[in-house]
Amino acid sequence: MACTTILVGKKASYDGSTIIARNDDSGSGHYMPKKFVVVEPEEQPKIYRSVLAHLEIPLPEEAMRYTSMPNAVDGEGIWAASGVNAAHVAMTATETITSNPRVLGADPLVEYQPAENGNEEIPGGIGEEDIVCLVLPYIRSARAGVERLGNLLETYGTYEMNGIAFQDQDEIWWMETIGGHHWIAKKVPDDVYVVMPNQFGTDIFDMKDALTDQNAHMCSKDLAEFIEKNHLDLTIRRSTECKAEDADLPFGRFINPREIFGSHDDSDHVYNTPRAWFMERYLNPKTYRWDGENADYTPVSDDIPWSLIPEHKVTMEDVKYVLSSHYQGTTYDPYLPYGDKKMAGAYRSIGINRTDFMSAIQMRPYGTEDSRVIEWVAFASNAFNVMVPFYANVDTTPEYLANTTADVSTDNFYWSSRMIAAMADASYSKSLFHIERYQETMLAKGHEVINRYDEQIEKEPDAGKRSVLREQANQEMADILRKETGNTLSKVLYELSNQMKNSYARSDA
């Protein structure tokens, strides 16, 4: 699925948290209702059966509870998408990424083949539908998530190219699949943020570390041989760059995976690179020149950095803003009301109408251990929705976020958010004020509720009572959200109604 991801190391965030956040977008032409739920160990299957690939995988006996963002409509599989388990480990899966014909020819994707013409059915590999359910209930660190998923990829293969983030309180690991069975993973440096816009992203990788100590890099066991055998490394190296310590590698110690495994298609320059450009332009406005004839990077640059040290500590509001982008403040904004509009809407926005949800998982270094993880949730288009915090270590989630069905209803957060977005988009200039007030109000209320309950929880020595307080906080947050969402829905409906062609008809006509 088309998505956008941002990862923030603990020294780059405002409060020392690790943060992983992703917009989950449906494919072109449709969207998929989502819900926020908790999956208990007894609900986890012993044998996993994928819907799309018809693959069966036996699962470990001991599963942990975890939060999940599954599809609210049956038929295409679970698509758990994002969550936090009882060991306070999180993951988000997946960011669909690109590749090139050389890689896909060397290690073809493992695609499902139905029974036909006398041939037996052949299952496909694993994919976005499956990954969270196969991994999250069984891992106790971000590194362990990479190791488990890496083993699954090498054993069963995959039918698509994906990027996956794993997180614990100390580390974030970013993993990218390569062809049908290969992969790399890199630990996100503590002092940087990472942006991922549906492209193979990693731009520097230490192969020696990945094949030996694995301090900050990991990869599939035969990746070096795979690169050499299939002539995938396109880097021109001079003899002066070679070192004796790298003599056991067929190429240099450091490679550029984006160049080797990724793509630089014309479509990337419309669909992908502009999103990375906007996010880094916002978080590092003075580090490089982003605009004009002498720009260091433009929306069509293929070498926009995978990670940067931000110019200021990154806040949750920053995360929400960049994941809501429609190129505000540039000539590419589709809502641009003035000036030269020739380029307005030229590039794929981040906060598009096909966004189903956003999850931003914040693992804080302070407070009681069982209450440090906050999962910020938003549904539908980020340009018009709100991001709301919930304690992740809970047994249930509020009904307002868990009761989504295929039927449109104001009784749940998903469809209310979808309706607000549709009406505000159609009445943008009049509704923008209401949307901004809605967003600011809910962010402030969110911080206030979490701060207040953090204080109560920290003073409570009993673990059971702390659990009750977390559930109370989440329900209070949902009650506030429901009220403010209803008020905003009424306001944008009024603004849209005033734009109807008969709304200005004379009363005495």
C-alpha positions as CSV (number, residue, x, y, z in Angstrom):
1,M,0.0,0.0,0.0
2,A,1.1,3.6,-0.6
3,C,2.3,5.1,2.7
4,T,4.7,7.6,4.3
5,T,6.9,6.9,7.3
6,I,9.0,9.0,9.7
7,L,11.2,7.6,12.4
8,V,12.8,9.7,15.2
9,G,15.8,8.7,17.3
10,K,15.7,9.3,21.0
11,K,18.3,12.1,20.9
12,A,16.4,13.8,18.0
13,S,13.0,13.9,19.8
14,Y,11.9,16.6,22.2
15,D,11.6,14.3,25.3
16,G,14.1,11.5,24.7
17,S,11.4,9.2,23.2
18,T,11.9,6.9,20.2
19,I,9.1,7.6,17.7
20,I,7.9,5.6,14.8
21,A,5.0,6.9,12.7
22,R,3.3,6.0,9.5
23,N,0.4,6.9,7.3
24,D,-1.4,3.8,6.1
25,D,-2.8,4.6,2.7
26,S,-5.1,2.4,0.5
27,G,-4.2,1.8,-3.1
28,S,-5.5,4.1,-5.8
29,G,-9.3,4.1,-6.2
30,H,-10.5,2.9,-2.8
31,Y,-10.0,3.1,0.9
32,M,-10.2,0.6,3.7
33,P,-12.0,1.3,7.0
34,K,-9.7,0.7,10.1
35,K,-10.2,0.2,13.8
36,F,-7.9,0.4,16.9
37,V,-8.2,-2.8,19.0
38,V,-6.3,-5.1,21.4
39,V,-5.5,-8.7,20.4
40,E,-5.3,-11.1,23.4
41,P,-2.9,-14.2,23.3
42,E,-5.8,-16.6,23.0
43,E,-7.0,-14.8,19.9
44,Q,-3.7,-15.4,18.1
45,P,-3.9,-18.5,15.9
46,K,-1.6,-21.4,16.3
47,I,-1.3,-21.8,12.5
48,Y,-1.5,-18.6,10.5
49,R,-3.3,-18.7,7.2
50,S,-2.9,-15.8,4.8
51,V,-5.9,-14.8,2.7
52,L,-4.1,-13.4,-0.4
53,A,-1.2,-15.8,-0.7
54,H,-2.9,-19.0,0.7
55,L,0.1,-19.6,2.8
56,E,0.1,-21.5,6.1
57,I,2.8,-20.8,8.8
58,P,3.0,-22.5,12.2
59,L,3.4,-20.0,15.0
60,P,5.2,-20.2,18.4
61,E,3.1,-21.4,21.4
62,E,3.7,-18.3,23.6
63,A,2.1,-15.2,22.1
64,M,1.8,-11.8,23.8
65,R,-1.0,-9.3,23.9
66,Y,-0.7,-6.5,21.4
67,T,-2.5,-3.4,20.0
68,S,-3.5,-3.6,16.3
69,M,-4.9,-1.5,13.5
70,P,-6.7,-4.2,11.5
71,N,-9.1,-3.9,8.6
72,A,-12.7,-3.4,9.8
73,V,-14.0,-5.3,6.8
74,D,-13.5,-9.0,6.2
75,G,-12.3,-10.5,3.0
76,E,-8.7,-9.3,2.4
77,G,-7.0,-10.6,5.6
78,I,-6.1,-9.0,8.9
79,W,-3.7,-6.2,7.9
80,A,-2.8,-5.5,11.5
81,A,-0.5,-2.7,10.3
82,S,0.8,-1.2,13.5
83,G,0.9,-1.9,17.2
84,V,2.7,-2.4,20.6
85,N,3.0,-5.7,22.4
86,A,3.0,-6.5,26.1
87,A,6.9,-6.4,26.2
88,H,6.7,-2.7,25.1
89,V,8.0,-3.5,21.6
90,A,6.4,-1.8,18.6
91,M,6.4,-2.2,14.9
92,T,4.7,-0.6,11.8
93,A,4.3,-2.6,8.6
94,T,4.5,-1.9,5.9
95,E,5.9,1.0,3.8
96,T,5.6,-0.3,0.2
97,I,8.9,0.3,-1.5
98,T,10.3,0.1,-5.0
99,S,12.9,-2.0,-6.7
100,N,14.4,-2.5,-10.2
101,P,14.3,-5.3,-12.8
102,R,17.9,-6.5,-12.1
103,V,17.0,-7.3,-8.5
104,L,13.6,-8.8,-9.3
105,G,15.1,-10.9,-12.0
106,A,17.8,-12.2,-9.7
107,D,15.4,-13.0,-6.9
108,P,11.8,-13.1,-8.2
109,L,8.9,-12.2,-5.8
110,V,7.1,-15.3,-4.5
111,E,3.7,-14.8,-6.0
112,Y,0.6,-17.0,-5.5
113,Q,-0.3,-19.3,-8.3
114,P,-3.8,-20.7,-8.3
115,A,-4.7,-24.3,-9.3
116,E,-5.4,-24.3,-13.0
117,N,-4.8,-26.3,-16.2
118,G,-4.1,-29.4,-14.2
119,N,-1.4,-27.7,-12.0
120,E,-1.7,-27.7,-8.2
121,E,-2.0,-24.4,-6.3
122,I,1.3,-22.9,-5.2
123,P,1.1,-20.5,-2.2
124,G,2.7,-17.1,-2.3
125,G,5.1,-15.6,0.2
126,I,4.3,-13.3,3.1
127,G,3.2,-9.7,2.7
128,E,1.8,-6.6,4.4
129,E,-1.4,-8.5,5.1
130,D,0.5,-10.9,7.4
131,I,3.7,-9.4,8.8
132,V,2.5,-7.8,12.1
133,C,0.6,-10.9,13.1
134,L,3.5,-13.1,12.3
135,V,6.1,-11.1,14.3
136,L,4.8,-8.6,16.9
137,P,3.3,-11.1,19.4
138,Y,6.7,-12.9,19.7
139,I,9.4,-10.4,20.0
140,R,11.0,-8.7,23.1
141,S,13.2,-6.1,21.4
142,A,13.4,-4.2,18.1
143,R,16.4,-6.2,17.1
144,A,14.6,-9.4,17.7
145,G,11.9,-8.2,15.4
146,V,14.4,-7.9,12.6
147,E,15.8,-11.4,13.3
148,R,12.3,-13.0,13.3
149,L,11.1,-11.3,10.2
150,G,14.4,-11.9,8.4
151,N,14.1,-15.7,9.1
152,L,10.5,-15.7,7.8
153,L,11.5,-13.9,4.6
154,E,14.4,-16.3,4.0
155,T,12.1,-19.3,4.6
156,Y,8.8,-18.3,2.9
157,G,9.8,-15.4,0.7
158,T,7.6,-12.3,-0.1
159,Y,5.4,-11.3,-2.9
160,E,6.1,-7.5,-2.6
161,M,8.8,-5.0,-1.6
162,N,8.3,-3.6,1.8
163,G,9.9,-1.4,4.5
164,I,9.2,-2.2,8.2
165,A,10.1,-0.3,11.4
166,F,10.7,-2.0,14.8
167,Q,11.0,0.0,18.0
168,D,11.8,-0.4,21.7
169,Q,12.6,2.3,24.2
170,D,16.2,2.4,23.2
171,E,16.4,1.5,19.5
172,I,14.6,1.8,16.2
173,W,15.5,-0.6,13.4
174,W,14.5,0.0,9.7
175,M,14.2,-3.1,7.6
176,E,13.8,-3.3,3.8
177,T,13.0,-6.4,1.7
178,I,15.0,-7.1,-1.4
179,G,13.4,-9.3,-4.1
180,G,11.7,-12.4,-2.9
181,H,14.0,-13.6,-0.1
182,H,16.7,-11.0,0.7
183,W,16.7,-8.1,3.1
184,I,18.7,-5.5,5.0
185,A,18.1,-3.7,8.3
186,K,19.8,-0.7,9.8
187,K,19.6,0.8,13.3
188,V,18.4,4.4,13.2
189,P,21.1,6.6,14.8
190,D,19.9,8.1,18.0
191,D,20.4,11.7,16.8
192,V,18.6,11.6,13.5
193,Y,15.1,11.3,11.9
194,V,14.4,9.2,8.9
195,V,11.9,9.8,6.1
196,M,10.5,7.1,3.8
197,P,8.1,7.8,0.9
198,N,7.4,4.5,-0.9
199,Q,11.0,4.1,-2.2
200,F,13.9,1.9,-1.2
201,G,15.4,4.4,1.2
202,T,18.6,3.3,2.9
203,D,21.5,5.2,1.3
204,I,24.6,4.0,3.2
205,F,25.1,0.5,4.7
206,D,28.0,-1.1,6.4
207,M,28.3,-4.6,4.9
208,K,31.2,-5.6,7.1
209,D,29.2,-4.8,10.2
210,A,26.1,-6.6,8.9
211,L,28.1,-9.8,8.1
212,T,30.1,-9.8,11.4
213,D,29.3,-7.9,14.6
214,Q,25.9,-6.6,13.6
215,N,26.1,-3.6,15.9
216,A,24.0,-1.4,13.7
217,H,23.5,-3.4,10.4
218,M,22.0,-6.7,9.6
219,C,21.2,-8.5,6.3
220,S,20.2,-11.8,4.8
221,K,23.0,-14.4,5.1
222,D,24.0,-14.5,1.5
223,L,23.5,-10.9,0.5
224,A,27.2,-10.2,-0.4
225,E,27.2,-13.2,-2.8
226,F,23.8,-12.2,-4.2
227,I,25.1,-8.7,-5.1
228,E,28.3,-10.0,-6.6
229,K,26.8,-12.9,-8.6
230,N,24.1,-10.7,-10.1
231,H,26.4,-7.7,-10.8
232,L,24.1,-5.4,-8.8
233,D,26.7,-2.9,-7.4
234,L,27.0,-0.1,-9.9
235,T,29.5,2.0,-7.9
236,I,32.7,2.9,-9.7
237,R,35.5,2.5,-7.2
238,R,39.1,3.7,-7.4
239,S,42.0,1.6,-6.1
240,T,42.8,4.3,-3.6
241,E,39.5,3.7,-1.9
242,C,40.2,0.0,-1.2
243,K,41.4,-1.0,2.2
244,A,43.0,-4.3,3.4
245,E,40.3,-4.8,5.9
246,D,37.7,-4.9,3.2
247,A,39.6,-7.5,1.0
248,D,37.1,-10.2,1.9
249,L,34.3,-8.3,0.3
250,P,33.7,-8.3,-3.4
251,F,32.9,-4.6,-3.3
252,G,33.6,-1.9,-0.7
253,R,32.7,-2.1,2.9
254,F,30.1,0.7,2.5
255,I,27.4,0.3,-0.1
256,N,24.4,2.5,-1.2
257,P,21.4,0.1,-1.1
258,R,19.2,2.7,-2.7
259,E,21.4,2.7,-5.8
260,I,21.7,-1.1,-5.8
261,F,18.2,-2.3,-4.9
262,G,16.0,0.7,-5.5
263,S,14.5,2.7,-8.4
264,H,14.9,6.2,-10.0
265,D,11.9,6.1,-12.3
266,D,10.2,9.1,-13.7
267,S,7.2,8.2,-11.6
268,D,9.3,8.5,-8.4
269,H,9.8,12.2,-9.2
270,V,6.1,12.7,-9.0
271,Y,5.1,10.2,-6.4
272,N,7.9,9.7,-4.0
273,T,10.9,12.1,-3.9
274,P,8.7,15.2,-3.4
275,R,7.4,13.9,-0.1
276,A,10.9,13.3,1.2
277,W,11.9,16.8,0.0
278,F,9.0,18.4,1.9
279,M,9.6,16.6,5.2
280,E,13.3,17.4,5.3
281,R,12.7,21.0,4.0
282,Y,10.4,21.5,7.0
283,L,12.6,19.9,9.7
284,N,15.9,21.2,8.3
285,P,15.0,24.5,6.6
286,K,18.5,26.1,7.0
287,T,20.7,23.0,6.5
288,Y,20.4,23.0,2.7
289,R,18.9,25.1,0.0
290,W,15.6,23.5,-0.9
291,D,14.2,26.1,-3.4
292,G,15.3,28.0,-6.4
293,E,17.8,27.5,-9.2
294,N,20.7,26.8,-6.9
295,A,18.8,24.4,-4.6
296,D,20.9,21.5,-3.1
297,Y,17.8,19.3,-3.3
298,T,14.6,19.6,-5.3
299,P,11.4,17.6,-5.3
300,V,12.9,15.5,-8.1
301,S,16.3,14.8,-6.6
302,D,17.2,11.1,-6.3
303,D,19.8,11.6,-3.6
304,I,17.7,13.3,-0.9
305,P,19.2,12.0,2.4
306,W,17.6,9.0,4.1
307,S,18.3,10.6,7.5
308,L,19.2,14.0,8.9
309,I,20.0,15.5,12.3
310,P,17.1,17.9,12.8
311,E,17.6,21.6,13.4
312,H,15.4,21.4,16.5
313,K,14.1,18.6,18.6
314,V,11.2,16.9,16.8
315,T,7.9,17.0,18.6
316,M,4.7,14.9,18.1
317,E,3.2,18.0,16.5
318,D,6.0,18.0,14.0
319,V,5.4,14.4,13.2
320,K,1.7,15.1,12.6
321,Y,2.4,18.1,10.5
322,V,4.8,16.5,8.0
323,L,2.5,13.4,7.7
324,S,-0.4,15.9,6.9
325,S,1.5,17.7,4.2
326,H,0.0,18.9,1.0
327,Y,3.0,21.1,0.3
328,Q,1.9,24.0,2.4
329,G,3.9,27.2,1.7
330,T,5.1,26.0,-1.7
331,T,3.8,26.4,-5.2
332,Y,2.9,22.7,-5.2
333,D,0.0,23.1,-2.8
334,P,-3.2,21.9,-4.5
335,Y,-5.2,24.3,-2.3
336,L,-3.1,27.3,-3.3
337,P,-5.5,30.3,-3.5
338,Y,-3.1,32.9,-5.0
339,G,-0.1,33.4,-7.3
340,D,1.2,31.2,-10.0
341,K,-0.8,28.0,-9.9
342,K,0.9,26.2,-12.8
343,M,2.5,23.7,-10.4
344,A,-0.3,23.4,-7.8
345,G,-1.0,19.7,-7.3
346,A,1.9,18.6,-9.4
347,Y,3.2,16.1,-6.8
348,R,1.6,13.4,-4.7
349,S,0.7,14.8,-1.3
350,I,1.4,13.0,2.0
351,G,-1.9,13.8,3.6
352,I,-4.1,12.4,0.8
353,N,-7.7,11.3,0.9
354,R,-6.8,7.6,0.7
355,T,-5.1,7.6,4.1
356,D,-6.9,5.1,6.3
357,F,-5.0,5.8,9.6
358,M,-1.9,7.2,11.1
359,S,-0.2,5.6,14.1
360,A,2.6,7.4,15.9
361,I,4.1,5.3,18.6
362,Q,6.0,7.2,21.3
363,M,8.2,5.3,23.8
364,R,9.1,7.6,26.6
365,P,12.1,7.2,28.9
366,Y,10.2,8.6,31.9
367,G,7.3,7.6,34.1
368,T,6.5,4.1,35.3
369,E,7.7,1.3,33.0
370,D,4.2,-0.1,32.4
371,S,2.8,3.3,31.3
372,R,5.6,4.8,29.2
373,V,4.3,3.9,25.7
374,I,1.8,6.2,24.1
375,E,0.1,5.3,20.8
376,W,-1.2,8.4,18.9
377,V,-4.0,7.6,16.5
378,A,-5.6,9.4,13.6
379,F,-8.1,8.2,11.0
380,A,-8.7,9.3,7.4
381,S,-6.9,12.2,5.7
382,N,-4.3,13.7,7.9
383,A,-4.9,17.1,6.3
384,F,-8.2,17.3,8.1
385,N,-8.1,14.9,11.0
386,V,-6.8,14.9,14.6
387,M,-4.1,12.8,16.3
388,V,-5.0,11.6,19.8
389,P,-2.9,9.8,22.4
390,F,-3.7,6.6,24.2
391,Y,-1.8,4.4,26.6
392,A,-0.7,1.3,24.7
393,N,-0.4,-1.1,27.7
394,V,-4.1,-1.9,28.0
395,D,-6.5,-4.8,27.7
396,T,-9.2,-2.9,25.7
397,T,-9.5,0.2,23.5
398,P,-12.4,2.7,23.6
399,E,-15.4,1.6,21.6
400,Y,-15.4,4.9,19.6
401,L,-12.2,3.7,18.0
402,A,-12.8,0.0,18.0
403,N,-16.3,-0.3,16.6
404,T,-15.7,0.6,12.9
405,T,-17.7,-1.4,10.4
406,A,-18.3,-1.2,6.7
407,D,-21.3,1.0,7.4
408,V,-20.9,4.8,7.5
409,S,-21.8,6.1,10.9
410,T,-21.1,9.0,13.2
411,D,-20.9,6.5,16.1
412,N,-17.2,5.9,15.4
413,F,-14.1,7.9,14.9
414,Y,-13.1,6.4,11.5
415,W,-16.2,7.4,9.6
416,S,-16.6,10.7,11.4
417,S,-13.1,11.6,10.3
418,R,-13.8,10.4,6.8
419,M,-16.9,12.7,6.6
420,I,-15.1,15.7,8.0
421,A,-12.3,15.3,5.5
422,A,-14.7,15.0,2.5
423,M,-16.6,18.1,3.5
424,A,-13.6,20.2,4.5
425,D,-11.8,19.4,1.3
426,A,-14.9,20.7,-0.7
427,S,-15.1,23.8,1.4
428,Y,-11.4,24.3,2.1
429,S,-11.2,28.1,2.5
430,K,-14.2,28.3,4.8
431,S,-13.5,25.1,6.8
432,L,-9.8,25.5,7.4
433,F,-10.3,27.6,10.5
434,H,-12.5,25.0,12.0
435,I,-10.1,22.2,11.2
436,E,-7.1,24.1,12.7
437,R,-9.1,24.8,15.9
438,Y,-10.1,21.1,16.1
439,Q,-6.6,20.0,15.7
440,E,-5.1,22.4,18.2
441,T,-7.8,21.6,20.8
442,M,-7.4,17.9,20.6
443,L,-3.6,18.0,20.7
444,A,-3.8,20.3,23.8
445,K,-6.4,18.1,25.4
446,G,-4.3,15.0,24.6
447,H,-1.2,16.4,26.3
448,E,-3.3,17.5,29.3
449,V,-5.0,14.2,29.8
450,I,-1.7,12.2,29.5
451,N,0.1,14.6,31.8
452,R,-2.6,14.4,34.4
453,Y,-2.8,10.6,34.4
454,D,1.0,10.3,34.3
455,E,1.1,12.0,37.7
456,Q,-1.6,9.8,39.1
457,I,0.0,6.6,37.8
458,E,3.5,7.5,39.1
459,K,2.1,7.9,42.6
460,E,0.2,4.6,42.5
461,P,2.3,1.7,43.7
462,D,-0.2,-1.0,42.8
463,A,0.2,-2.4,39.2
464,G,-3.5,-3.3,39.0
465,K,-4.7,0.1,39.9
466,R,-2.2,1.7,37.4
467,S,-3.8,-0.5,34.7
468,V,-7.2,0.8,35.7
469,L,-6.0,4.4,35.5
470,R,-4.6,3.8,32.0
471,E,-8.0,2.5,30.8
472,Q,-9.7,5.5,32.4
473,A,-7.4,7.9,30.7
474,N,-8.1,6.3,27.3
475,Q,-11.8,6.4,27.8
476,E,-11.7,10.0,28.9
477,M,-9.7,10.8,25.8
478,A,-12.2,9.1,23.6
479,D,-15.1,10.9,25.2
480,I,-13.5,14.3,24.6
481,L,-12.6,13.2,21.1
482,R,-16.2,12.2,20.3
483,K,-17.6,15.5,21.5
484,E,-15.0,17.6,19.6
485,T,-15.4,15.5,16.4
486,G,-19.1,15.9,16.5
487,N,-18.8,19.7,16.9
488,T,-16.4,20.0,14.0
489,L,-18.5,17.8,11.8
490,S,-21.4,20.1,12.3
491,K,-19.3,23.2,11.5
492,V,-17.8,21.9,8.2
493,L,-21.2,20.6,7.2
494,Y,-22.5,24.1,7.6
495,E,-19.7,25.6,5.6
496,L,-20.2,23.1,2.8
497,S,-24.0,23.7,2.8
498,N,-23.4,27.4,2.3
499,Q,-21.6,26.6,-0.9
500,M,-24.6,24.9,-2.5
501,K,-25.8,26.8,-5.6
502,N,-29.2,27.5,-4.1
503,S,-27.9,28.6,-0.7
504,Y,-28.0,32.3,-1.7
505,A,-31.4,32.2,-3.3
506,R,-33.7,35.1,-2.3
507,S,-35.9,34.2,0.6
508,D,-38.9,35.8,-1.2
509,A,-38.3,34.1,-4.5
